Amino acid sequence: MAAKFVPASLQSIDLSAHAGSLETLNGSLSIWFNSSDPSNNMYVFGFGDVGTAHFGGLIVGYNLTAGYGDESLMWAVRTSGFTRILTVVRNGEGFYMDGKWHHFLVVMDGIDNRIYVDGVKQTLSFTHGSTSTSNAFITTNTFNNVAIGRRFYTGSPLYMSGSLFDTRIYTSSLDDKKAKNIYGGRGRDGIVKGLKARYRLDGGPSGSIITSAKDISKNSYDGNPVNDPVYEASPFKVG
């Protein structure tokens, strides 16, 4: 199963009750994504402070920056009024909004900041920051809000349109081999070292409302579904 989000319904999985605990200066974000809505830019995972310019997260869409005409995926972190890092995968606008499942893995460790898509390390363009920019993961100095499926900012929240599955936050930097293993394992890879939180989003029959978002790591940073996202059938079997 997976979680389906409709942007007009302002749906997300709110993790803000654990924002301070989820703040991680270096680490990895793993998530499965499926959308066929090229009309929307959307935040797959977002964090920040509402009403401020402190925000960040993983964005999929088109026309994500003023500098490129072919961007499809971006990791951004903005702190203290300036952009700390803005990392762009340039495979074409709307490239991943093809109605197929894709796996995204973002690794930020200040040594080799990188993004993998479907187990393959991507060539990146850094509009701000660089491959070695440190402390550019889940941090905006200190933030108050974090969610799966939306952003927190003074402007539009850019809600997710489509489906997400198996969101994981690691304090460790996952390498090329683990990126391939997560993609190939389809949720059954068994990679737990450094795991801070994991939300499988697979707990009910297709079409039923998601009433809880359990963190199955040892930390139990459970999330709160907002505005009734529903479960959707997916090809994944998790372990």
Disulfide bonds with the S-S distance in Angstrom:
none
